[in-house]
Amino acid sequence: MIFFKNLQQYKNVAHGVLERKDGSVNPFSNVRAEENVLRAVKNSGYGQTTVDNLIFADQAHGNNVYYCPPGIGGYIKLNADGLACASLGQILIVKTADCLPILIYDPEKKQAAAIHAGRKGLTKGIIQKAIAALNSNSKTLVLGVGPHIKKCCYFLREKDEKYARDPQWQKYVEERDGKYYFDLTRIAFDQFQDLGVKKENIEDMGICTFCEAKRFFSARKRDATPDFYAKEKDNFPCFGSFIGLK
C-alpha cells in the first residue's frame, strides 16, 4: 500500500492506495474484497474499522456523486462514481484498473471525497460534480491522483476515435504509429485548474498502471494478455483507493 505525502500531513485523515499484492477490492467479483480493504485500512492506522464503516462506489463510468449522510455504511452505492462525506468513521472506497482514482480532502470544512474518473467520467464532468458536492473553497482542497493509465499507453479504440476529431478534446490527443493516444492526466489537471484548485495542493503519484501492471491492476493489460492476472481468480480485478476521517 502507498500513500500521498500531501494527505499524510493531516492526522485526522485515513487514506491509502492498495497494490496488487494487497488483493482485488472489486466487491462484484471478489468475495474477499471487503477483507482486503479492511486489512489495508487497519494497516494505515485506523484499527477500529469494521465492514459497517465501508462505503464502496459503483463503477458506472458516469458523473454521479453521492454525499453520504451520517450513520450509514457497509454497502455499495450503485450508479455512483464519486463519494463524499463529513462523518467520522466512514471509509470511502473507489476501485480502479486504469481509470484515475482521486482522493480529496477539505481541511476547512473537514470533508473528504473519493472519485473514480475514467475517460467517460472525465468528459462528463465527474471532477466538477465532486467539487460542487463538497461546496468547498476550491483553493483550500488537497488532492491526490493515484496510479492510472498514462498517455504513453492509453490509445483510443476505433469506436472512440471521435475524441481525436472533437475540438474540445483534440489538444489531449497525440497520434503515434497510426493510433491516437489520449492524455487523461492532463484533462484532469486542466479541470482542477479551471475549478481553482491550487497546483501545489495536487499530488500525482506518476504511476502508469499499464507500465506497472505487475504492481497494479490494469484492464488494458488484462485485455492484451488475458491470463496476466490468472492467479487472482477474479474476472475483473481492481485495486482500491480509500479515504476517511478519523
Secondary structure, DSSP 8 states (H G I E B T S, - for coil): -B--HHHHT-TTEEEEE--GGG----TTT-TTHHHHHHHHHHHTT-TT--GGGEEEE---SS--EEE--TT--SEEETT-SEEEE-SBT-EEEEEESSSEEEEEEETTTTEEEEEEE-HHHHHHTHHHHHHHHHT--GGG-EEEE--B--TTT-B--GGGGGGGT-TTTGGGEEEETTEEEE-HHHHHHHHHHHTT--GGGEEE---BTTTTTTTS--HHHHHHSTTTTGGGT-SS--EEEEEEE-
